[in-house]
Amino acid sequence: MKKLASIGLVLLTLPFGLVKAQFGPPTGEPDVINKRWHAQWITVPNATPDGYGVYLFRKSVELASKPGTFKIHVSGDNRYKLFVNEKLVSMGPARGDIAHWNYETMDIASYLKAGRNIIAAQVWNEGEFKPEAQITFRTGFILQGNTSAESSVNTNNSWLCEKDNSFAPLVFRTRGYYVAGAGEIRNLALSPKNWQSEGFDDAKWQKARPVGAGVPKNILGAFGTMSGWMLVPSIIPQMELKDERLAKVVSKEGLANLPVDFPAQKSEVLIPANSKVTIILDQSYLTNAFPNLEFSGGKAATITVRYAEALYTKSPSKGNRNETAGKSFIGRADSLLSDGSPNQKFTTLTYRTYRYVQLSIVTQNEAITLNDMYGTFTGYPFKMNAQLSANQPEMDRILEIGWRTARLCAYETYMDCPYYEQLQYIGDGRIQALVSLYNSGDDRLVKNAINLMDFSRQPEGVTLSRHPSYTPQFIPTFSLWYIGMLQDYARYGADIEFVKSKISGTRQILDYFKSYQQADGSLKNTPQWMFTDWVDNFKEWRAGVGPMSADGTSAVLDFQLLWAYQVAADLETKLGNPAFAAQYLKSAEVLKKSIRANYWDGTKKLFADRKEKDEFSQHTNSLAILTGLATPQEANEIANQLITNTKLAPASIYFKYYLHQALIKAGKGNDYLKWLDKWRENIQMGLTTWAEISDVDNTRSDCHAWGSSPNIEFYRTVLGIDSDGLAFSKVKIAPHLGQMTDITGSMPHPKGSISVSYKLENGKWKIQVELPKTITGNLVWKGKTIALKEGVNQFHM
């Protein structure tokens, strides 16, 4: 997507519906994945293979008649946008790694016509400025017709190409860890006009240079592939694109008046010659969007567009996100130089994350007219298929914010945050995947995440903490949560064979940890970043790592390993090898004994974080309950302290997912809504997504979906809907209604949906549970277990 003279034409002037494509492995077409492609990877002659550059490709194709079907497969490095007769039909490739380089499949017949057709692509390599999540081999583009009938579009030296010299990177530096890529400097006078159109004169364009054959991963053979990319079909759909208007003007400088309906409605803003104007706009909520600017005239005028999640009182303090007066604007930027022509249009190569947008316009000897500015939301096309009605506005607001947060942290992978990193971490991903399954039921991004984490596993057995990422990072504890993520999918997802194919990887992870276990089973001096949770400014917690004993051991690490042994044993028992299950359970028993001997403090009735028994946390004691190491009486006493003991190192909004699970297991679930003060604080501080850490005022990221766990628990805990078998084959309904007397809701299920209704009338409960066909289960109500059949079940209790 680029300006009028570039790719932005389609996004700025046409509805944002992409081709209705077939995604994932093509069925009945084995040649695509089992034979070398006829198409070749191409690049622009003399283009740097790994440096920053934006490149344009065109192919003219004559068709005798409009085809009924015309299927293609397409990929690029780093990224591409594909157009057919000026209409955007695909963006990609979905991020992966060199050994699993995705291609997208789509049918473009509806965009073709009899006669001349233009297939065009914008391809870019951000070089050293690329996002951390972008793995790359070299600049390249490939497009393959599905059969000989579509072979006229295959990439080779019949394609024409040119470098777009209007682009340069604009590096953004800020406090904290930022790795989401550079902004753009655009000199619009250097950008080819209407280059995707049939009428564009490409007589002086160069022939594309082939740089390697298209080779699917399935057929690498004895010598691998000289072209580097091992092509695999993407299993996820195209990202959603939907126009959205900015809501209002926050402030303006250098301009007397603005149209009253700007920017909520399309309206023109005239900036006089020799002026300097700054306008701050408010979307009113955080979003991921392609910014779209339309402007006319203003030769040599500069337009700088900055994007921010919030304004700052004094970095890193942000204060209430709704308040802007007296605050400073710090954010990623794009900078444009107008060529003075009418109807110039601009949008970015990749989306921007923002609530606030700052426009800084400096004109020279010519006035400029801002014709319009708006955004085009983008994200993984999740649909909210869950419903909850309780006449509780606070619950509705929490669900709304949680769903927005989850959506903004889901693109071609899950992401920890869209503004700063855009990286798929396992710790975040486990919670995000459950939100997806409970709220949407779409499991494709879940399976994609599990695949990528599995692909990241190292020879030592441990996975990377995040993937894709061109810089390897190791958080071995996240490998343990990966085992839990796989078990979650086994319980709530639909594809059991998929889970079976991943179990061998869990064995390798646990083998890695065995090499650091002592005779008593405890871990000692495990290398790399043994992150548990962001516990800021609390005694011996350092960079998310809990207190360590003098001998290098740690209760919170031993508990996480114990939990992983139990989860892996469950997977092996149901889907794997019972011998491994027995081995894991034996290892778990050894570890249980050492944990109790090393860390239990009988006086405080708590498990200490280390052998010195001088540090205690919600983390260690939550895991004591979740692993069943604490007896029922101990669990009750621990749970009470988890709620009331302010001397315990506190769980952040992330680890509260595990804290709350522990409290629920200890029988406190009816109080779930009382535990959401951190979410209430986020709302009071004006956030429209959940902050990364507990310190809401000073948080780096305003959008971390690991805080969206209420979008799970409102359904699993409050409504009580849970899986009680593989692939949700059985259902357990165990509500925790607290003080509520009237609540209904439903959630997606692999075979339909599950709905429940609870209403107290005249001292008696009217309960209805509806299950999909062939699905049965149990209702647990005040200590009684009642069988549920498929279809509608009604009770008066």
Summary of the structure (lengths in Angstrom):
residues: 797
radius of gyration: 27.9
end to end distance: 59.0
largest distance: 86.6
contacts: 2862
relative contact order: 0.09
helix: 27%
strand: 29%
